[in-house]
């Protein structure tokens, strides 16, 4: 890929709104703050955000299994506190995001907006009264599951496990979806199993997203979505945000180093199925994160893009493949912001 194409991609990224719908930032902040680090986002991630022209990052609130069940609530509150501190201490660079207006104001001020979303509802500990409390703290997205069972639903495991009979949404899960919907929070099906997907789409009437999932037709992980699921999301006005983690991109990730073009194969598949208005970015970049409490080795998957700076090569490859600037603008952030605005309007209405 030549420098002229990269320069064109960077110029396009600089003039559009760029949103990453899934980044495990808050869990990393909790680990690092416990070890005395400060200004982590500024010192370790700002350069990548700027290189990729990122305007908004949605930070997950993922709770490692070894904290559960007793410390789910405590750990999530620690994450919120750490993010607040980071933004307070680096306010020239970052703004906490509770609304689309916050995100646009951050961009206009040269800041990166950071929003919060559950990745699994374990922090609620089965208490629906805590949901509006988290809303007041600034949490705007509800990813119902990580890849395990919780009180709301069953998650989609990465590989087959002995789990007993799989279920969809529980009675608590259905109540939770309706309560989150009425609060103006977006609902997220990434990590939810197939049975739960069907239940969720029957409970709500409007746009739902997959914040970090790919196409099962191209990489047959249960973490990816079937064509029928993709069509169902699009028919309701929702979107699928593509994930850059290697096993969810291509089965041959161990034999051949994957690149942006392999991830764009998923974008192509989505666009052919449902159109560019239903595709977004949720890269789930993990390579820079460390789990300080696990002693065993994690699976050796990798980020196809390397970091947010890889957005330049990603967009350059989209241009090379013939994508129009208007469609790239929708995919890189316009579609996510439309869903964010639709969610916020439910609360305001």
C-alpha positions, 0 to 999 in steps of 0.5 A, a space after each residue: 500500500 503506497 504512501 499516497 493512499 495512506 495520506 488520503 485515508 488519514 485526511 479522510 479520517 481527520 474530517 469525519 467522526 470516528 468511533 470505536 464501539 468497544 475497547 477494554 480500557 476501564 478494566 486496564 485502568 483499575 489494574 494499573 491504578 492499583 499499582 500506582 500508575 497515573 495518566 495511563 490513557 494519556 501516556 499509553 493510548 493518546 498517541 494511538 487515538 490521535 494517529 487514528 483520528 479517533 473521536 470517541 471510544 466506548 470503554 467496556 466494564 468487563 469483570 474478570 471471572 475471579 472477581 465474581 460473584 462477590 466483587 462484581 459491583 465493587 470492581 465496576 465502581 472502581 473502574 468508574 472511579 479510575 476513569 473519572 480520575 484519568 479524565 480529571 487529570 488529563 482534561 485537556 485530552 479527554 472528556 467523559 461522554 454521556 451523550 452524543 452532544 458530549 462526543 461532538 463537543 469533545 471533538 470540537 475541543 480537540 479531545 477524545 470522548 470516552 463512554 462506558 458500557 457494560 460487558 456483562 451485567 454481573 455488576 448489577 448482581 441481580 438488582 435492577 435498582 442498580 441500573 439507574 444508579 449506573 446510568 447516573 454514573 454515566 454508563 450508556 451501553 448494556 452488553 448483556 453478556 460476556 462468554 459465560 452465564 450470568 443472571 440475565 442470560 447465557 453467553 456464547 463461549 469461545 469454544 465448546 464447554 460442558 455447560 448443561 442446557 443452554 438458555 436464552 434471557 431469564 426473567 431478570 434479563 427481560 426486565 433488564 432489557 426493558 428497563 435499559 431501553 426506557 432509560 435510553 441505554 443502547 443494548 448490545 448482543 456481542 457475546 450473547 448466545 443464539 437463544 438469547 439473541 432471539 429473545 432480546 430481539 423479541 423484547 425490544 422494538 428498535 435499533 440494537 447493536 453488536 459492539 464487537 462481532 464479525 460474520 460467522 459465514 467467514 469465521 465460524 466462531 459462536 462469537 460471530 453472527 449468522 447472516 440471519 442475525 445480521 439481517 435481523 439487526 439491520 431490519 430493526 435499524 441496528 448495526 454490527 461493529 467489526 472486531 479485529 481479534 484474529 480468531 474472529 477474523 479468519 480461521 487461518 490466523 495461526 498459519 498466516 499473519 492477517 492484515 486489514 484486508 482480511 477484516 475488510 472481508 467482513 465489512 464487505 460481507 456485511 455491506 452486501 447483506 444489509 448495506 453500509 448503514 448497518 456497519 460500524 467499528 468495535 475493534 476490541 484491541 487487546 494486545 496492549 492489555 495485561 492481566 496482572 492476576 492470571 498466572 497461566 498464558 492467555 491464548 496467543 490471538 492478536 490484534 489484526 490492526 495492532 492499535 488504533 493507529 492501524 485505522 489509517 491502513 484499514 481505511 486506506 484498504 477500504 479506499 483501495 477496495 472501492 468504498 466511497 467516502 460517504 460509506 466510509 464515514 458511516 462505517 467509521 462512526 456515523 452509524 454508531 452516532 445515529 444509534 447513540 442518538 436514537 437511544 438518548 432520544 428514548 430517555 429524553 422522550 
